[in-house]
Amino acid sequence: MTTITFYKTGGFYYGFEENGHTGYGESGDDVLCAALSSMTMLLINAIEVSYGSNVDYRIDETTTDIKVICKSALPKYEKDEKKQYAISGLIQAYFFQLMDLVEDYYEFLDVKEIEAEI
């Protein structure tokens, strides 16, 4: 099972951590795992390229664990409110997309959110 924990503070989503393999299919042939990886990389690339913001991320190729932190989603680190809301909104959209996936793949995917300060 893959567990994805989203981090937010003051209503702003600023990162997440993905741990474990979904187990939906064989390693290398798991469409659910591939979908998660694809959405994660889309999010990282959108923030870095489209919004010109730094994203701190770590991908462990052995364990498939991923951690993504984007301080630009928080007022404390980003003065441009539009950019801050756009980045936090992208991360929040990923959260809602995954919550939809949980409805069909609850045996393979767990999604939660926690309040956490950077």
Steps between C-alpha positions, in 0.01 A plus 500: 500500500614854426434756771506865399507760776438862404641784706311821552509794733251782537291347220790498254621170354878510461619142455448128534674172558433174314605173659473140386405315186131476411508129433233541235721328241842348462795734546565672167148419380290677765274756330391656830860553607580641156207742527620624840854549370377683194275735699778569749750592228238716324451691824874545560561614141203739502622671816861519386443596137160670480529690827878532517509381859733264677372162607696295747444136416660166566424183306637172631519269199545193720200548731292722266458747789456862394500820703403835348514834683423834335545795733373737228148382583520678834461873574803482729727416202322649195400866477311460169152394615395381155799270472453377855132416441574339163766270645296408806201448271694256281600296802143510631371390158732199519356421844142508363596292195648236728194504724295412190739213424466368856131432434593234242843392630457513879680167538811643334500870587462701821493880496501729800587855593667643807557847637873550520728802520819518297 
